[in-house]
């Protein structure tokens, strides 16, 4: 199944065209992309930038599992999951998920499953930097 | 037995270093190690969740730590 899944963790800017190219196939009827972007505020506080870090070998394993599960659960064709780490400015892209499928509903569902599960299981952490401080996201009650 | 623990995210700040060396008794479970760490570093108790990954996989609390295991503290993740 590995040839149907592309996983990438990088400090370089992510490339939507690269994700698109990986999942394209003459047999599919649609491609869904999820593109995460860095928001300029959280709970009313102005965010200056984010810093992401990953436990990379395990993150790659967990992202691969998500790709495999997405294909098995929703019968989609191909899945690309790319995540950027390091310092990201407002508007930059920390994550792209691309899913191709014969039919659109499966692609939408698999894409949502992939981003929701990534946020729960993949060992990647982000720190938000504000004017007056910084905080590890999800680490406080 | 000597082990080292890798710390990511907020746990690096709580334990004060990316790599923390520790002596443990043999046949210690992950749950017992976590209790030890929580009493040594009380701030760990304030996290919504905390897990220890062994050799790049999530493990159950009753896992018995073996010599040579790679142990990594996993505070709540926040990718995406």
Backbone of each chain as ProteinMPNN parsed JSONL, in Angstrom:
{"seq_chain_A": "XXXXXXXXXXXXXXXXXXXXXXXXXXXXXXXXXXXXXXXXXXXXXXXXXXXXXXXXXXXXXXXXXXXXXXXXXXXXXXXXXXXXXXXXXXXXXXXXXXXXXXXXXXXXXXXXXXXXXXXXXXXXXXXXXXXXXXXXXXXXX", "coords_chain_A": {"N_chain_A": [[0.823, -1.217, 0.0], [2.146, 1.095, 0.368], [2.933, 2.542, -1.92], [0.807, 4.114, -2.48], [0.742, 6.152, -0.735], [2.043, 9.218, 0.379], [4.318, 10.671, 2.474], [5.603, 13.461, 4.202], [7.891, 15.379, 6.057], [9.13, 18.522, 6.663], [11.353, 21.38, 6.757], [11.113, 23.209, 4.839], [9.061, 25.412, 2.736], [5.735, 24.2, 2.051], [4.374, 22.451, -0.808], [1.716, 22.703, -2.779], [1.186, 21.849, -5.38], [2.883, 19.693, -5.633], [1.715, 17.81, -3.917], [-0.752, 17.493, -5.168], [0.129, 16.442, -7.618], [1.124, 13.96, -6.793], [-1.188, 12.548, -6.012], [-2.79, 12.494, -8.245], [-4.5, 10.677, -10.836], [-5.571, 8.737, -13.617], [-7.734, 7.188, -13.017], [-9.256, 8.399, -11.094], [-11.985, 10.442, -9.836], [-12.021, 12.774, -8.514], [-10.29, 15.188, -6.445], [-9.445, 16.045, -3.185], [-8.189, 18.67, -1.237], [-6.824, 19.519, 1.908], [-5.715, 22.441, 3.32], [-3.846, 23.7, 5.784], [-3.523, 26.796, 7.539], [-1.57, 29.384, 9.106], [-3.061, 31.102, 11.653], [-3.837, 34.502, 12.628], [-4.616, 34.984, 15.201], [-5.567, 33.807, 18.478], [-8.008, 32.822, 20.692], [-8.653, 35.543, 21.081], [-6.162, 36.731, 21.385], [-3.374, 38.304, 19.81], [-1.449, 36.608, 17.504], [1.996, 36.265, 16.837], [3.855, 34.575, 15.509], [4.38, 31.033, 14.78], [5.99, 28.116, 16.138], [6.97, 24.964, 15.156], [7.661, 21.653, 16.285], [8.837, 18.28, 15.804], [8.749, 14.804, 16.684], [10.4, 13.169, 14.733], [10.856, 10.485, 13.437], [8.82, 8.902, 14.582], [6.597, 10.474, 14.032], [6.466, 10.289, 11.251], [5.844, 7.555, 11.039], [3.303, 7.499, 12.314], [1.862, 9.209, 10.658], [1.933, 7.743, 8.317], [0.396, 5.534, 9.101], [-2.077, 6.827, 9.293], [-2.558, 7.477, 6.623], [-2.763, 4.874, 5.575], [-5.0, 3.886, 6.999], [-6.934, 5.7, 6.1], [-7.172, 4.99, 3.423], [-8.054, 2.33, 3.673], [-10.439, 2.557, 5.211], [-12.086, 4.304, 3.706], [-11.828, 3.67, 1.109], [-10.336, 5.143, -0.778], [-8.117, 6.45, -3.369], [-5.372, 7.555, -3.412], [-3.197, 9.106, -0.97], [-1.693, 12.025, 0.228], [0.304, 13.384, 2.75], [1.648, 16.151, 4.038], [3.792, 17.862, 6.231], [4.951, 20.825, 7.674], [7.751, 21.951, 9.627], [9.406, 23.936, 12.209], [9.912, 27.535, 12.259], [6.999, 29.349, 11.533], [5.349, 31.9, 9.774], [2.501, 34.179, 10.001], [-0.207, 33.176, 7.959], [1.299, 31.352, 6.558], [1.798, 27.862, 5.573], [1.287, 25.093, 7.484], [0.417, 22.459, 7.098], [-0.563, 20.111, 4.599], [-3.06, 18.099, 3.203], [-3.805, 15.758, 0.788], [-6.194, 14.019, -1.068], [-7.177, 11.556, -3.32], [-9.835, 10.127, -5.223], [-12.248, 7.814, -6.582], [-14.822, 8.755, -6.261], [-16.416, 11.716, -4.96], [-17.41, 11.945, -2.283], [-16.161, 10.064, -0.645], [-13.57, 11.033, -0.792], [-13.738, 13.555, 0.477], [-14.486, 12.682, 3.055], [-12.325, 11.027, 3.79], [-10.264, 12.869, 3.803], [-11.023, 14.611, 5.845], [-10.99, 12.791, 7.979], [-8.246, 12.247, 8.018], [-6.983, 14.746, 8.714], [-8.194, 15.259, 11.187], [-7.364, 13.034, 12.703], [-4.608, 13.264, 12.554], [-4.225, 15.522, 14.158], [-4.706, 14.406, 16.606], [-2.976, 12.229, 17.074], [-0.375, 12.387, 15.949], [3.008, 12.917, 16.727], [3.695, 15.916, 16.89], [4.35, 19.237, 17.756], [3.164, 22.539, 18.51], [4.177, 25.86, 19.204], [2.818, 28.863, 20.263], [3.572, 32.222, 19.656], [3.191, 35.265, 21.246], [2.68, 38.888, 21.606], [3.338, 39.298, 24.258], [4.337, 36.951, 25.347], [4.554, 33.307, 25.322], [3.233, 30.098, 24.351], [2.815, 26.581, 24.668], [0.721, 24.89, 22.554], [-2.322, 23.309, 23.482], [-1.234, 22.267, 25.792], [-2.004, 23.242, 28.194], [-4.652, 23.226, 30.621]], "CA_chain_A": [[0.0, 0.0, 0.0], [3.051, 2.25, 0.51], [3.033, 3.377, -3.129], [-0.371, 4.983, -2.567], [0.824, 7.118, 0.362], [3.264, 10.022, 0.395], [4.454, 11.373, 3.75], [6.766, 14.337, 4.179], [8.071, 16.379, 7.115], [10.198, 19.344, 6.115], [11.421, 22.772, 7.224], [10.908, 24.054, 3.646], [7.645, 25.677, 2.433], [5.037, 23.073, 1.421], [4.075, 22.666, -2.221], [0.412, 22.126, -3.088], [1.266, 21.179, -6.685], [3.554, 18.402, -5.428], [0.7, 16.916, -3.338], [-1.7, 17.248, -6.259], [0.762, 15.567, -8.607], [1.241, 12.604, -6.264], [-2.468, 11.822, -5.91], [-3.465, 12.435, -9.554], [-4.53, 9.389, -11.534], [-6.66, 8.714, -14.607], [-8.873, 6.424, -12.508], [-9.996, 9.106, -10.041], [-12.973, 11.414, -10.285], [-11.925, 14.007, -7.742], [-9.186, 15.338, -5.493], [-9.728, 17.001, -2.112], [-7.03, 19.137, -0.477], [-6.944, 20.363, 3.086], [-4.527, 23.267, 3.494], [-3.87, 24.431, 7.057], [-2.759, 28.048, 7.493], [-1.302, 29.963, 10.429], [-4.032, 32.166, 11.954], [-3.172, 35.616, 13.327], [-5.14, 35.199, 16.553], [-6.135, 32.659, 19.171], [-8.763, 33.247, 21.879], [-8.596, 36.999, 21.234], [-4.791, 37.247, 21.469], [-2.692, 38.407, 18.523], [-0.324, 35.678, 17.352], [3.068, 36.815, 15.99], [4.303, 33.464, 14.656], [4.353, 29.714, 15.423], [7.169, 27.264, 15.959], [6.58, 23.551, 15.224], [8.704, 20.628, 16.357], [8.309, 16.924, 15.612], [9.549, 13.594, 16.933], [10.222, 12.87, 13.308], [10.648, 9.093, 12.976], [7.498, 8.423, 15.008], [5.593, 11.258, 13.304], [6.34, 9.677, 9.919], [5.106, 6.289, 11.217], [1.893, 7.768, 12.624], [1.236, 9.781, 9.452], [1.763, 6.625, 7.386], [-0.776, 4.776, 9.573], [-3.28, 7.599, 8.936], [-2.746, 7.271, 5.186], [-3.244, 3.5, 5.362], [-6.365, 3.81, 7.527], [-7.823, 6.486, 5.23], [-7.415, 4.192, 2.216], [-8.84, 1.144, 4.032], [-11.771, 2.922, 5.708], [-12.928, 5.057, 2.775], [-11.624, 3.137, -0.237], [-9.841, 6.195, -1.673], [-7.024, 5.955, -4.206], [-4.054, 7.96, -2.919], [-3.189, 10.115, 0.091], [-0.428, 12.698, 0.539], [0.247, 14.186, 3.977], [2.907, 16.891, 4.184], [3.775, 18.761, 7.397], [6.157, 21.655, 7.817], [8.155, 22.238, 11.008], [10.226, 25.136, 12.341], [9.175, 28.782, 12.476], [6.057, 29.706, 10.463], [4.732, 33.217, 9.92], [1.052, 34.242, 9.745], [-0.583, 32.914, 6.571], [2.054, 30.234, 5.975], [1.076, 26.585, 5.536], [1.95, 24.01, 8.226], [0.012, 21.096, 6.727], [-1.417, 19.867, 3.429], [-3.496, 16.717, 2.99], [-4.446, 15.595, -0.517], [-6.803, 12.695, -1.218], [-7.864, 11.341, -4.593], [-10.808, 9.046, -5.092], [-13.168, 7.677, -7.712], [-16.018, 9.557, -5.995], [-16.039, 12.842, -4.104], [-17.774, 11.857, -0.86], [-15.091, 9.33, 0.041], [-12.386, 11.887, -0.709], [-13.984, 14.526, 1.552], [-14.49, 11.995, 4.353], [-10.964, 10.566, 4.1], [-9.446, 14.048, 4.083], [-11.379, 15.062, 7.198], [-10.457, 11.785, 8.901], [-6.787, 12.373, 8.095], [-6.56, 15.922, 9.48], [-8.652, 15.107, 12.578], [-6.531, 12.042, 13.378], [-3.263, 13.869, 12.677], [-4.221, 16.431, 15.304], [-4.823, 13.641, 17.85], [-2.006, 11.145, 17.288], [0.973, 12.559, 15.383], [3.829, 13.662, 17.68], [4.151, 17.228, 16.434], [3.893, 20.227, 18.743], [3.369, 23.923, 18.103], [4.215, 26.9, 20.225], [2.343, 30.156, 19.771], [4.299, 33.374, 20.198], [2.377, 36.476, 21.322], [3.44, 40.092, 21.962], [3.795, 39.315, 25.656], [4.621, 35.626, 25.904], [4.508, 32.169, 24.402], [2.556, 28.969, 24.991], [2.684, 25.318, 23.923], [-0.709, 24.694, 22.303], [-2.949, 22.101, 24.051], [-0.515, 21.748, 26.954], [-2.587, 23.769, 29.42], [-6.056, 22.81, 30.698]], "C_chain_A": [[0.858, 1.268, 0.0], [3.097, 3.151, -0.735], [1.825, 4.295, -3.315], [-0.355, 6.096, -1.511], [2.134, 7.885, 0.256], [3.272, 10.852, 1.679], [5.71, 12.229, 3.692], [6.742, 15.254, 5.399], [9.292, 17.193, 6.708], [10.212, 20.724, 6.768], [11.181, 23.742, 6.058], [9.41, 24.331, 3.441], [7.002, 24.488, 1.709], [4.564, 23.467, 0.026], [2.784, 21.921, -2.588], [0.451, 21.335, -4.399], [1.909, 19.793, -6.552], [2.562, 17.378, -4.856], [-0.305, 16.504, -4.415], [-1.138, 16.212, -7.232], [0.836, 14.124, -8.112], [-0.081, 11.859, -6.32], [-3.209, 11.706, -7.243], [-3.419, 11.033, -10.157], [-5.72, 9.393, -12.488], [-7.908, 8.015, -14.074], [-9.722, 7.214, -11.514], [-10.938, 10.149, -10.629], [-12.917, 12.712, -9.516], [-10.758, 13.98, -6.79], [-9.601, 16.385, -4.475], [-8.416, 17.358, -1.43], [-7.501, 19.792, 0.814], [-5.631, 21.114, 3.236], [-4.671, 24.031, 4.799], [-3.047, 25.697, 6.925], [-2.608, 28.611, 8.906], [-2.196, 31.188, 10.627], [-3.362, 33.254, 12.8], [-3.7, 35.865, 14.733], [-5.59, 33.886, 17.148], [-6.758, 33.149, 20.471], [-8.594, 34.748, 22.133], [-7.198, 37.587, 21.35], [-4.144, 37.254, 20.09], [-1.474, 37.477, 18.496], [0.715, 36.315, 16.427], [3.567, 35.759, 15.006], [4.19, 32.153, 15.452], [5.682, 29.019, 15.224], [6.74, 25.807, 16.173], [7.802, 22.681, 15.437], [8.059, 19.251, 16.281], [9.289, 15.903, 16.175], [9.456, 12.844, 15.604], [10.009, 11.406, 12.944], [9.276, 8.552, 13.365], [6.391, 9.181, 14.285], [5.381, 10.668, 11.911], [5.553, 8.372, 10.015], [3.618, 6.544, 11.432], [1.169, 8.351, 11.409], [1.007, 8.69, 8.406], [0.547, 5.784, 7.774], [-2.066, 5.488, 9.18], [-3.585, 7.419, 7.454], [-3.325, 5.893, 4.899], [-4.699, 3.356, 5.804], [-7.346, 4.537, 6.61], [-8.175, 5.671, 3.988], [-8.33, 2.999, 2.54], [-10.276, 1.498, 4.406], [-12.662, 3.469, 4.593], [-12.733, 4.635, 1.323], [-11.219, 4.238, -1.229], [-8.585, 5.686, -2.382], [-5.652, 6.279, -3.606], [-4.181, 9.066, -1.883], [-1.781, 10.697, 0.217], [-0.627, 13.518, 1.81], [1.622, 14.837, 4.159], [2.783, 17.829, 5.383], [5.086, 19.529, 7.464], [6.472, 21.85, 9.297], [9.098, 23.439, 11.007], [9.338, 26.356, 12.503], [8.28, 29.096, 11.276], [5.387, 31.04, 10.777], [3.223, 33.115, 9.645], [0.791, 34.01, 8.247], [0.19, 31.772, 5.924], [1.318, 28.908, 6.241], [1.824, 25.507, 6.325], [1.591, 22.614, 7.724], [-0.811, 21.113, 5.437], [-1.773, 18.38, 3.423], [-4.211, 16.68, 1.646], [-4.951, 14.16, -0.614], [-7.461, 12.619, -2.592], [-8.734, 10.095, -4.484], [-11.676, 8.98, -6.345], [-14.362, 8.605, -7.535], [-15.752, 10.569, -4.886], [-16.306, 12.627, -2.625], [-16.68, 11.144, -0.076], [-13.86, 10.213, 0.213], [-12.544, 12.932, 0.394], [-13.862, 13.846, 2.918], [-13.08, 11.569, 4.748], [-10.071, 11.743, 4.477], [-9.741, 14.569, 5.493], [-10.858, 14.084, 8.249], [-8.959, 11.986, 9.108], [-6.371, 13.581, 8.932], [-6.991, 15.794, 10.939], [-7.743, 14.138, 13.337], [-5.114, 12.564, 13.559], [-3.181, 14.735, 13.927], [-4.284, 15.688, 16.634], [-3.636, 12.726, 18.121], [-0.573, 11.451, 16.852], [1.83, 13.422, 16.321], [4.508, 14.885, 17.056], [3.545, 18.242, 17.405], [4.114, 21.626, 18.205], [3.323, 24.856, 19.3], [3.752, 28.184, 19.578], [3.122, 31.264, 20.458], [3.417, 34.603, 20.091], [3.284, 37.678, 21.591], [4.092, 39.933, 23.334], [4.042, 37.913, 26.213], [4.501, 34.541, 24.849], [3.863, 30.994, 25.127], [2.559, 27.751, 24.064], [1.197, 25.02, 23.771], [-1.148, 23.335, 22.849], [-2.284, 21.592, 25.318], [-1.045, 22.303, 28.272], [-4.074, 23.423, 29.426], [-7.006, 23.832, 30.048]], "O_chain_A": [[0.383, 2.359, -0.317], [3.276, 4.363, -0.625], [1.82, 5.15, -4.2], [-1.3, 6.876, -1.4], [3.198, 7.296, 0.069], [2.354, 11.631, 1.936], [6.75, 11.792, 3.199], [5.708, 15.832, 5.735], [10.357, 16.637, 6.441], [9.188, 21.181, 7.277], [11.06, 24.949, 6.266], [8.576, 23.563, 3.921], [7.632, 23.849, 0.866], [4.378, 24.645, -0.279], [2.758, 20.695, -2.694], [-0.175, 20.281, -4.513], [1.54, 18.851, -7.253], [2.567, 16.216, -5.261], [-0.656, 15.332, -4.55], [-1.81, 15.254, -7.615], [0.641, 13.183, -8.881], [-0.108, 10.67, -6.638], [-4.146, 10.917, -7.367], [-2.437, 10.305, -10.01], [-6.756, 9.987, -12.192], [-9.006, 8.209, -14.597], [-10.797, 6.757, -11.126], [-10.737, 10.661, -11.731], [-13.661, 13.648, -9.809], [-10.288, 12.92, -6.375], [-10.051, 17.473, -4.836], [-7.625, 16.481, -1.084], [-8.477, 20.543, 0.808], [-4.561, 20.507, 3.274], [-5.522, 24.913, 4.912], [-1.997, 25.695, 6.282], [-3.425, 28.339, 9.785], [-2.11, 32.168, 9.888], [-2.45, 32.98, 13.58], [-3.299, 36.825, 15.39], [-5.951, 32.957, 16.424], [-6.096, 33.82, 21.263], [-8.412, 35.169, 23.275], [-7.047, 38.807, 21.407], [-4.338, 36.331, 19.298], [-0.592, 37.556, 19.352], [0.372, 36.839, 15.368], [3.685, 36.024, 13.81], [3.934, 32.174, 16.655], [6.407, 29.292, 14.268], [6.215, 25.456, 17.23], [8.856, 22.926, 14.851], [6.896, 19.072, 16.641], [10.502, 16.109, 16.147], [8.573, 12.014, 15.386], [9.071, 11.097, 12.21], [8.641, 7.837, 12.591], [5.357, 8.6, 13.957], [4.247, 10.56, 11.446], [4.693, 8.103, 9.176], [2.772, 5.894, 10.817], [0.008, 8.03, 11.159], [0.004, 8.71, 7.692], [-0.234, 5.37, 6.917], [-3.037, 4.844, 8.781], [-4.741, 7.23, 7.074], [-4.246, 5.746, 4.096], [-5.524, 2.785, 5.091], [-8.453, 4.056, 6.369], [-9.326, 5.658, 3.551], [-9.255, 2.693, 1.788], [-11.218, 0.832, 3.978], [-13.848, 3.147, 4.531], [-13.379, 5.165, 0.419], [-11.69, 4.267, -2.366], [-8.055, 4.628, -2.042], [-4.866, 5.374, -3.327], [-5.126, 9.854, -1.901], [-0.8, 9.958, 0.302], [-1.604, 14.256, 1.934], [2.62, 14.158, 4.402], [1.772, 18.516, 5.53], [6.172, 18.965, 7.331], [5.563, 21.906, 10.125], [9.534, 23.901, 9.953], [8.16, 26.239, 12.842], [8.747, 29.107, 10.137], [4.924, 31.275, 11.892], [2.738, 32.108, 9.129], [1.474, 34.57, 7.389], [-0.202, 31.274, 4.869], [0.364, 28.846, 7.015], [2.881, 25.051, 5.889], [2.373, 21.678, 7.899], [-1.635, 22.0, 5.215], [-0.913, 17.519, 3.612], [-5.116, 17.476, 1.394], [-4.237, 13.212, -0.288], [-8.213, 13.514, -2.978], [-8.419, 9.149, -3.763], [-11.818, 9.964, -7.072], [-14.865, 9.175, -8.503], [-14.959, 10.313, -3.98], [-15.521, 13.073, -1.787], [-16.316, 11.566, 1.021], [-13.185, 10.152, 1.24], [-11.61, 13.177, 1.158], [-13.214, 14.37, 3.824], [-12.681, 11.727, 5.902], [-9.223, 11.629, 5.362], [-8.827, 14.922, 6.238], [-10.345, 14.5, 9.287], [-8.463, 11.906, 10.232], [-5.49, 13.456, 9.782], [-6.241, 16.175, 11.838], [-7.391, 14.393, 14.488], [-4.49, 12.334, 14.595], [-2.196, 14.689, 14.664], [-3.957, 16.256, 17.676], [-3.316, 12.469, 19.282], [0.36, 10.821, 17.352], [1.431, 14.532, 16.673], [5.7, 14.885, 16.747], [2.391, 18.122, 17.817], [5.11, 21.891, 17.532], [2.561, 24.674, 20.249], [4.212, 28.56, 18.5], [3.311, 31.252, 21.674], [2.95, 34.956, 19.008], [4.491, 37.526, 21.779], [5.224, 40.361, 23.557], [3.963, 37.709, 27.425], [4.367, 34.812, 23.655], [3.929, 30.894, 26.352], [2.341, 27.862, 22.857], [0.486, 24.911, 24.771], [-0.442, 22.338, 22.7], [-2.721, 20.584, 25.874], [-0.6, 21.893, 29.344], [-4.694, 23.334, 28.366], [-8.22, 23.624, 30.033]]}, "seq_chain_B": "XXXXXXXXXXXXXXXXXXXXXXXXXXXXXXXXXXXXXXXXXXXXXXXXXXXXXXXXXXXXXXXXXXXXXXXXXXXXXXXX", "coords_chain_B": {"N_chain_B": [[19.108, -0.051, 36.342], [20.127, 1.94, 33.635], [18.49, 4.554, 31.989], [17.618, 6.704, 29.233], [15.625, 9.546, 28.589], [13.801, 11.095, 26.081], [12.643, 14.41, 25.511], [9.947, 16.269, 24.351], [8.301, 19.295, 23.165], [6.408, 20.884, 25.695], [7.397, 19.3, 27.706], [10.135, 19.308, 27.579], [10.767, 21.721, 28.672], [9.757, 21.393, 31.233], [11.231, 19.233, 32.317], [13.69, 20.245, 31.865], [15.599, 19.703, 29.939], [16.517, 18.271, 26.747], [17.384, 15.64, 26.618], [17.143, 13.366, 29.226], [18.769, 11.672, 31.738], [18.3, 8.71, 33.682], [18.153, 6.57, 36.549], [16.657, 3.443, 36.92], [14.713, 0.853, 38.574], [14.891, -2.628, 37.7], [12.401, -4.285, 35.652], [10.48, -2.292, 35.726], [7.357, -0.739, 35.121], [5.762, 1.259, 32.526], [3.752, 2.844, 33.658], [4.627, 2.971, 36.29], [7.066, 4.296, 35.979], [6.07, 6.712, 35.057], [4.71, 7.623, 37.327], [6.894, 8.031, 39.05], [8.21, 10.081, 37.602], [6.274, 12.056, 37.717], [6.23, 12.638, 40.425], [8.778, 13.578, 40.763], [8.821, 15.731, 38.993], [6.533, 17.821, 39.442], [5.015, 19.51, 37.799], [4.259, 18.043, 35.617], [1.902, 16.837, 36.313], [-0.005, 18.698, 35.775], [-0.56, 18.704, 33.108], [-2.937, 18.135, 30.464], [-2.799, 15.588, 29.341], [-0.442, 12.891, 29.18], [1.939, 10.853, 27.633], [4.144, 8.01, 27.222], [6.217, 7.179, 24.64], [7.514, 4.195, 23.236], [10.254, 3.146, 21.48], [9.35, 4.472, 19.153], [6.612, 3.991, 19.108], [3.284, 4.235, 20.474], [2.614, 2.984, 23.741], [1.099, 0.655, 26.081], [0.237, 1.352, 29.554], [1.123, -0.772, 31.162], [3.387, -1.802, 30.052], [6.622, -3.217, 30.265], [9.694, -1.786, 30.892], [12.571, -2.134, 28.89], [16.106, -2.749, 28.651], [17.86, -0.549, 26.555], [15.616, 0.405, 25.245], [14.044, 3.084, 23.444], [12.892, 5.852, 24.96], [10.321, 8.23, 24.967], [8.898, 11.218, 25.974], [5.598, 12.206, 25.502], [3.811, 14.899, 25.399], [0.518, 16.54, 25.225], [-0.364, 16.499, 21.823], [-0.087, 18.802, 19.032], [-0.162, 19.239, 16.293], [-0.694, 20.245, 12.82]], "CA_chain_B": [[19.228, 0.099, 34.888], [20.198, 3.339, 33.217], [17.722, 4.867, 30.78], [17.502, 8.129, 28.929], [14.278, 9.907, 28.134], [13.767, 12.281, 25.214], [11.518, 15.273, 25.889], [9.51, 17.21, 23.309], [7.287, 20.28, 23.537], [6.486, 21.477, 27.026], [8.133, 18.435, 28.66], [11.545, 19.723, 27.543], [10.887, 22.831, 29.628], [9.465, 20.904, 32.595], [12.356, 18.42, 32.788], [14.87, 21.108, 31.798], [16.598, 19.256, 28.961], [15.954, 17.389, 25.721], [17.682, 14.256, 27.025], [17.255, 13.25, 30.678], [19.229, 10.341, 32.147], [17.645, 8.307, 34.935], [18.344, 5.186, 36.974], [15.393, 2.823, 37.341], [14.779, -0.571, 38.939], [14.504, -3.487, 36.579], [10.981, -4.664, 35.626], [9.6, -1.144, 35.973], [6.384, -0.508, 34.045], [5.631, 2.653, 32.106], [2.914, 3.544, 34.635], [5.458, 3.249, 37.471], [8.014, 5.357, 35.601], [5.328, 7.973, 34.982], [4.492, 8.062, 38.711], [8.206, 8.558, 39.474], [8.483, 11.366, 36.939], [5.308, 13.049, 38.193], [6.597, 13.133, 41.759], [10.019, 14.356, 40.625], [8.516, 16.966, 38.246], [5.085, 17.941, 39.684], [4.321, 20.232, 36.718], [3.702, 17.049, 34.672], [0.523, 16.547, 36.74], [-0.931, 19.73, 35.292], [-0.835, 18.532, 31.675], [-4.193, 17.422, 30.194], [-2.463, 14.182, 29.125], [0.982, 12.649, 28.933], [2.207, 9.453, 27.323], [5.535, 7.699, 26.89], [6.357, 6.303, 23.473], [8.654, 3.287, 23.283], [10.734, 2.769, 20.152], [8.538, 5.127, 18.117], [5.211, 3.542, 19.137], [2.558, 4.376, 21.731], [2.569, 1.719, 24.47], [0.159, 0.67, 27.197], [0.904, 1.659, 30.829], [1.718, -1.94, 31.826], [4.61, -2.2, 29.332], [7.825, -3.289, 31.112], [10.801, -1.133, 30.196], [13.722, -3.006, 28.659], [17.365, -2.071, 28.38], [17.991, -0.189, 25.144], [14.398, 1.043, 24.722], [14.038, 4.537, 23.291], [11.72, 6.386, 25.672], [10.06, 9.617, 24.598], [7.72, 11.821, 26.605], [4.684, 12.781, 24.514], [2.74, 15.742, 25.947], [-0.567, 16.658, 24.224], [0.169, 16.895, 20.514], [-0.799, 19.986, 18.494], [0.216, 19.456, 14.892], [-1.734, 20.686, 11.901]], "C_chain_B": [[19.223, 1.593, 34.54], [19.344, 3.533, 31.963], [17.901, 6.349, 30.463], [16.146, 8.37, 28.28], [14.39, 11.151, 27.267], [12.495, 13.078, 25.514], [11.202, 16.255, 24.77], [8.506, 18.197, 23.892], [7.512, 20.783, 24.949], [7.287, 20.601, 27.998], [9.623, 18.769, 28.683], [11.776, 20.86, 28.542], [10.672, 22.343, 31.06], [10.648, 20.094, 33.142], [13.701, 19.143, 32.618], [15.903, 20.726, 30.753], [15.923, 18.368, 27.927], [16.187, 15.925, 26.072], [17.897, 14.215, 28.536], [17.658, 11.81, 31.011], [18.605, 10.002, 33.494], [18.008, 6.867, 35.249], [17.002, 4.623, 37.413], [15.644, 1.382, 37.769], [14.429, -1.406, 37.713], [13.025, -3.868, 36.739], [10.031, -3.516, 35.97], [8.63, -0.99, 34.799], [6.363, 0.97, 33.675], [4.818, 3.458, 33.114], [3.751, 3.919, 35.863], [6.487, 4.342, 37.175], [7.299, 6.706, 35.585], [5.05, 8.512, 36.378], [5.754, 8.699, 39.278], [8.433, 9.956, 38.923], [7.545, 12.444, 37.474], [5.636, 13.523, 39.601], [7.888, 13.953, 41.708], [9.768, 15.708, 39.943], [6.999, 17.212, 38.33], [4.337, 18.663, 38.562], [3.729, 19.268, 35.69], [2.248, 16.73, 35.014], [-0.478, 17.531, 36.167], [-1.249, 19.594, 33.803], [-2.15, 17.773, 31.488], [-3.952, 15.932, 29.929], [-0.959, 14.074, 28.94], [1.176, 11.154, 28.678], [3.704, 9.27, 27.152], [5.509, 6.771, 25.682], [7.618, 5.462, 23.647], [9.012, 2.915, 21.851], [9.763, 3.204, 19.041], [7.102, 4.618, 18.031], [4.597, 3.9, 20.49], [2.482, 3.009, 22.404], [1.599, 1.815, 25.631], [0.934, 0.874, 28.508], [1.577, 0.448, 31.474], [2.964, -2.475, 31.097], [5.808, -2.172, 30.291], [9.038, -2.775, 30.318], [12.007, -2.078, 30.099], [14.952, -2.165, 28.372], [17.451, -1.763, 26.88], [16.746, 0.413, 24.513], [14.624, 2.534, 24.523], [12.742, 5.067, 23.908], [11.545, 7.857, 25.331], [8.793, 10.1, 25.284], [6.881, 12.536, 25.552], [3.622, 13.598, 25.252], [1.638, 15.871, 24.895], [-0.03, 17.197, 22.893], [-0.668, 18.037, 19.941], [-0.337, 20.296, 17.089], [-0.962, 19.961, 14.075], [-1.886, 22.2, 11.897]], "O_chain_B": [[18.438, 2.38, 35.068], [19.458, 2.776, 30.999], [18.286, 7.14, 31.323], [15.61, 7.54, 27.546], [15.0, 12.143, 27.667], [11.425, 12.512, 25.739], [12.077, 16.982, 24.301], [7.937, 17.973, 24.96], [8.638, 21.069, 25.356], [7.799, 21.099, 29.001], [10.298, 18.54, 29.687], [12.831, 20.951, 29.17], [11.324, 22.82, 31.989], [11.023, 20.255, 34.304], [14.72, 18.71, 33.158], [16.965, 21.343, 30.676], [14.877, 17.778, 28.198], [15.321, 15.077, 25.86], [18.735, 14.944, 29.066], [16.984, 10.857, 30.622], [18.404, 10.875, 34.338], [18.156, 6.041, 34.348], [16.287, 5.254, 38.191], [16.642, 0.769, 37.389], [13.749, -0.934, 36.801], [12.472, -3.78, 37.835], [8.918, -3.741, 36.445], [9.023, -1.097, 33.638], [6.876, 1.818, 34.405], [5.141, 4.611, 33.398], [3.62, 5.014, 36.409], [6.748, 5.205, 38.014], [7.843, 7.714, 36.037], [5.14, 9.719, 36.603], [5.705, 9.759, 39.903], [8.793, 10.883, 39.648], [7.947, 13.592, 37.665], [5.361, 14.672, 39.948], [8.079, 14.887, 42.486], [10.415, 16.704, 40.268], [6.262, 16.859, 37.41], [3.137, 18.447, 38.393], [2.799, 19.63, 34.968], [1.455, 16.396, 34.133], [-1.669, 17.231, 36.082], [-2.12, 20.299, 33.293], [-2.452, 16.865, 32.262], [-4.801, 15.102, 30.253], [-0.292, 15.046, 28.588], [0.652, 10.309, 29.404], [4.445, 10.235, 26.961], [4.868, 5.72, 25.698], [8.643, 5.939, 24.132], [8.167, 2.426, 21.101], [9.413, 2.438, 18.143], [6.443, 4.789, 17.005], [5.275, 3.878, 21.518], [2.308, 1.992, 21.732], [1.303, 2.907, 26.115], [2.134, 0.605, 28.573], [2.512, 0.616, 32.258], [3.523, -3.495, 31.498], [5.984, -1.211, 31.04], [9.352, -3.264, 29.233], [12.402, -2.722, 31.071], [14.856, -1.027, 27.913], [17.15, -2.616, 26.045], [16.796, 0.883, 23.377], [15.305, 3.179, 25.321], [11.645, 4.767, 23.437], [12.495, 8.637, 25.396], [7.742, 9.465, 25.187], [7.39, 13.368, 24.801], [2.62, 13.032, 25.691], [1.795, 15.366, 23.783], [0.664, 18.212, 22.851], [-1.824, 18.216, 20.323], [-0.143, 21.456, 16.726], [-2.079, 20.087, 14.577], [-2.725, 22.734, 11.172]]}, "name": "protein", "num_of_chains": 2, "seq": "XXXXXXXXXXXXXXXXXXXXXXXXXXXXXXXXXXXXXXXXXXXXXXXXXXXXXXXXXXXXXXXXXXXXXXXXXXXXXXXXXXXXXXXXXXXXXXXXXXXXXXXXXXXXXXXXXXXXXXXXXXXXXXXXXXXXXXXXXXXXXXXXXXXXXXXXXXXXXXXXXXXXXXXXXXXXXXXXXXXXXXXXXXXXXXXXXXXXXXXXXXXXXXXXXXXXXXXXXXXXX"}
